[in-house]
Amino acid sequence: MTDLKNLRFNSLPSTQDYAVELARNAEGREWTAVSAGTQTKGRGTGSNDWYSPPEQNLYFSLIAWPPEGMADPAVLNHAAALAVAGVLSGYDVACKVKWPNDLLAGGKKICGILSTSGVNRRGNSFVVCGVGLNVDTEYFPPSLSGLATSIKLVTGRSADKEELLEKLIIELQLRFDLLFNNGFSAQVPEYVSLMTQIGDTYSSGAGRADGTIAGISEKGWLLVKYSGGVE
């Protein structure tokens, strides 16, 4: 398994932003995990913020270095989802995947994953995978109430966050090494087996008839079944 450097902070605006800047200026290709006890400007999907109360949950980002010419680093999100789901199963938390970047427990969001890719000043391609995992939060703000959950809410027990972080980083490294060496095709069936949207109606708009979500491709793209076949 790849050697890894751990950087830990009491507080950061965003572990993702810090890690991306670190990767852009890196001299070498050292895998690095950046974690924080809280985030003041945690990043969610798009322009959304990630709720980051102090010392309750895990907020971290992992810098990895894919091989040159890797076709689509977006599948990093999907490999990461499998890594987190696998670790959480050991804590009696059964997760489902909501494509493209959420993990659900009991139908509520327990983890968000955000991946960023780029090329640094030395010409090396990098990916940064950010993970926000709800561990101990029991009370969420009104905008998230009924939509979010945590390990403690699911199991009635707290989890050792240091131990959990270590397990997550190890499993993420294993999944990413597998992805970088062999592509994502071998992990697709496992991912599809955890997807919540299989069989859901998919509307592409533009006057086209609706389709049905059938899975994902080895590139991580959504597969939709129409009357004329799967696209």
C-alpha positions in Angstrom: 0.0 0.0 0.0 1.2 3.5 -0.8 2.9 5.5 2.0 0.9 8.4 3.2 1.4 11.6 5.1 -1.2 12.8 7.6 -1.8 16.5 8.2 -4.3 17.2 11.1 -5.7 20.6 12.0 -8.1 21.8 14.7 -9.9 24.0 12.2 -9.7 24.8 8.5 -12.0 26.7 6.2 -12.1 23.6 4.0 -10.0 20.5 3.9 -10.7 20.2 0.2 -9.5 23.6 -0.6 -6.4 23.2 1.5 -5.6 19.8 -0.1 -6.1 21.1 -3.6 -3.7 24.0 -3.0 -1.2 21.6 -1.5 -1.4 19.3 -4.5 -1.0 22.2 -6.9 2.2 23.2 -5.3 3.6 19.7 -4.5 7.2 19.0 -5.5 6.6 15.2 -5.5 3.8 12.7 -5.7 3.3 12.0 -2.0 -0.2 10.8 -1.0 -1.5 13.1 1.8 -4.5 13.1 4.1 -5.7 16.5 5.4 -8.2 16.3 8.3 -9.8 19.0 10.5 -11.8 19.0 13.7 -14.1 21.5 12.1 -14.5 23.5 8.9 -15.7 27.1 8.7 -16.4 26.9 4.9 -16.9 23.1 4.3 -17.7 22.3 0.7 -20.6 20.2 -0.5 -21.9 19.6 -4.0 -22.0 22.6 -6.2 -22.3 25.8 -4.2 -23.6 24.0 -1.1 -21.9 24.1 2.2 -21.1 21.0 4.3 -22.4 21.2 7.9 -19.3 20.9 10.0 -19.9 21.2 13.8 -16.7 21.0 15.9 -15.3 17.7 17.0 -18.5 15.7 16.1 -17.7 14.2 12.8 -15.0 13.5 10.3 -13.9 16.0 7.7 -10.9 15.0 5.6 -9.5 15.1 2.0 -7.0 12.6 0.5 -4.5 13.7 -2.2 -3.7 10.8 -4.6 -1.7 10.7 -7.9 -3.4 8.7 -10.7 -1.4 7.3 -13.6 -0.8 9.6 -16.5 -3.6 9.2 -19.0 -6.2 7.9 -16.6 -9.4 8.2 -18.6 -11.8 9.7 -16.1 -10.9 10.5 -12.5 -14.6 11.1 -11.8 -14.8 7.4 -10.8 -12.8 8.2 -7.8 -16.1 9.3 -6.2 -17.5 5.9 -6.8 -14.5 3.9 -5.5 -14.5 6.1 -2.4 -18.2 5.4 -1.8 -17.4 1.7 -1.8 -14.5 2.2 0.6 -16.6 4.2 3.1 -19.6 1.8 2.8 -17.2 -1.1 3.5 -15.8 0.4 6.6 -19.2 1.5 8.0 -20.5 -2.0 7.6 -18.0 -2.9 10.4 -19.8 -0.4 12.6 -23.2 -2.0 12.0 -24.2 0.8 9.5 -25.7 -0.5 6.3 -25.2 2.1 3.5 -26.7 2.6 0.1 -25.1 4.8 -2.6 -27.0 7.7 -4.1 -25.1 8.4 -7.4 -23.0 10.4 -7.8 -21.6 11.3 -4.4 -23.8 10.5 -1.4 -24.0 7.6 1.1 -27.4 7.0 2.8 -28.2 5.0 5.9 -31.9 4.4 6.6 -32.7 6.6 3.6 -30.9 9.6 5.1 -27.5 11.2 4.2 -24.7 10.0 6.4 -21.7 10.9 4.1 -20.9 13.1 1.2 -17.9 12.7 -1.2 -16.5 15.4 -3.4 -13.6 14.7 -5.8 -11.5 17.3 -7.6 -8.8 16.7 -10.3 -6.1 18.8 -11.8 -2.5 19.2 -12.9 0.0 20.8 -10.7 2.8 23.2 -11.6 5.2 20.2 -12.2 2.8 18.7 -14.7 1.7 15.9 -12.4 -2.0 14.9 -12.5 -3.6 14.8 -9.1 -7.0 13.9 -7.6 -8.3 15.1 -4.2 -11.1 13.2 -2.6 -13.0 14.9 0.2 -15.1 13.0 2.7 -17.6 14.4 5.2 -18.9 11.7 7.5 -21.5 12.3 10.2 -20.3 10.4 13.3 -21.7 11.9 16.5 -24.1 14.6 15.4 -27.6 14.0 16.9 -29.2 17.4 16.1 -29.1 18.9 12.6 -30.2 22.4 11.6 -33.8 22.7 10.3 -32.7 22.6 6.6 -31.1 19.1 7.2 -33.6 17.8 9.8 -35.1 14.6 8.5 -32.6 14.4 5.6 -29.3 13.7 7.5 -28.2 11.1 10.0 -25.1 9.9 11.8 -23.4 6.7 13.0 -24.6 7.6 16.5 -28.2 8.1 15.4 -28.2 4.8 13.4 -26.5 2.6 16.0 -27.1 4.4 19.3 -23.4 4.4 19.9 -20.5 6.7 19.3 -17.4 5.7 17.3 -13.8 6.3 18.0 -13.1 9.0 15.4 -9.3 8.5 15.3 -9.7 4.8 14.7 -12.4 5.3 12.2 -10.4 7.8 10.3 -7.4 5.5 10.1 -9.6 2.6 8.8 -11.2 4.9 6.2 -7.8 6.2 4.9 -6.5 2.6 4.6 -9.5 1.4 2.7 -9.5 4.5 0.4 -5.9 3.8 -0.4 -6.7 0.2 -1.3 -9.7 1.2 -3.5 -7.7 3.9 -5.3 -4.7 1.6 -5.9 -7.1 -0.9 -7.4 -8.7 1.8 -9.5 -5.4 3.2 -10.7 -4.0 -0.3 -11.6 -7.1 -2.0 -13.0 -9.7 0.6 -13.9 -13.2 0.7 -12.3 -14.9 -2.1 -14.3 -14.3 -4.8 -11.6 -15.9 -2.5 -9.0 -19.0 -1.7 -11.0 -21.2 -4.7 -10.0 -20.6 -3.9 -6.3 -21.4 -0.3 -6.8 -24.6 -1.0 -8.7 -25.7 -3.4 -6.0 -25.7 -0.5 -3.5 -27.3 2.1 -5.7 -30.6 3.5 -4.5 -31.8 4.8 -7.9 -31.9 1.5 -9.8 -35.3 1.3 -11.4 -36.1 5.0 -10.8 -37.5 7.1 -13.7 -34.9 9.3 -15.4 -36.0 12.4 -17.3 -33.6 14.0 -19.7 -36.0 16.7 -20.8 -36.0 18.2 -24.3 -39.2 16.4 -25.1 -37.7 12.9 -24.9 -39.6 10.0 -23.3 -38.4 9.1 -19.8 -36.1 6.2 -19.2 -35.2 4.0 -16.3 -31.9 4.1 -14.4 -30.2 0.8 -14.9 -26.7 1.3 -13.4 -23.4 2.9 -14.2 -20.7 2.3 -16.8 -17.0 1.6 -16.1 -16.4 5.3 -16.6 -18.9 6.1 -13.8 -21.6 7.5 -16.1 -25.2 6.8 -15.4 -26.8 4.1 -17.6 -30.4 4.7 -18.6 -32.7 2.2 -20.2 -35.0 3.5 -23.0 -37.3 1.6 -25.3 -34.5 1.5 -27.9 -31.8 0.3 -25.5 -29.4 1.4 -22.8 -27.5 4.7 -23.0 
